[in-house]
Amino acid sequence: MKKKILIVDDEPNIVVPLEFLMQQNDYDVATAGTGEKALELISEWKPDLILLDIMLPGMDGYEVCQKIRQEKELNSIKIVFLSAMARSIDIAKGMGLAADDYITKPFATDFVVGKVKKLLDSN
């Protein structure tokens, strides 16, 4: 069965290439442009991994991560922050919310694919 990846970002120039690349690597992919939409998809679709931007309209990525980690049945989902917020305090906050990784923008797409494969293979 294909692993499921949810890409949560409001920037099409980030979402479109990542979605294409994940599909090329044989993942089932869904996308969301807001934190609220992401939470809906997460509870219905149960992805294996979420690529999560922090700066989103409405609910931010930190809140989304926190809500996922509070739900016992969603706790095994891997979360990777993808963010332009590159200060060490931002990264520490993300990792403090029990994210599995934190990648700063701009990033090389093959680097992201490598991180995704590594996290999903560790299951």
PyMOL commands that set and color helices and strands:
alter all, ss='L'
color gray80, all
select helices_A, chain A and resi 12-24+35-45+61-70+72-74+88-96+109-121
alter helices_A, ss='H'
color red, helices_A
select strands_A, chain A and resi 4-8+28-32+49-52+78-83+101-104
alter strands_A, ss='S'
color yellow, strands_A
deselect
rebuild
show_as cartoon
